[in-house]
């Protein structure tokens, strides 16, 4: 997941909005990021340069936490992540967003 570090031009996406990375371009220079409402409706899918955002969360295998000496790139992540947020993904995302606002 990526958070915009500034308002995204030509959209209604303000700095601080968090979206899901759906594609990482070569060497993580840019990302296709989907922004959605709390009810899961897509607001926008945009290409975001790495200078316009920062990572805020990633689903990674636990073995990746063994070496904390350097940040791992998002590019090698594989899989859909299906089912990782439980049976009610909307509720889980809402709870996570509520936690960020505390």
Buried (B, 14 or more C-beta within 10 A) or exposed (E): BBBBEEBBEEEEBEEEBBBBBEEBBEEEEBBBBBBBEEEEEEBBBBEBEBEBBEBEEBEEEEEEEEEEEEEEEBEEBEEEEEEEBEEEBEEEBEEEEEEEEE
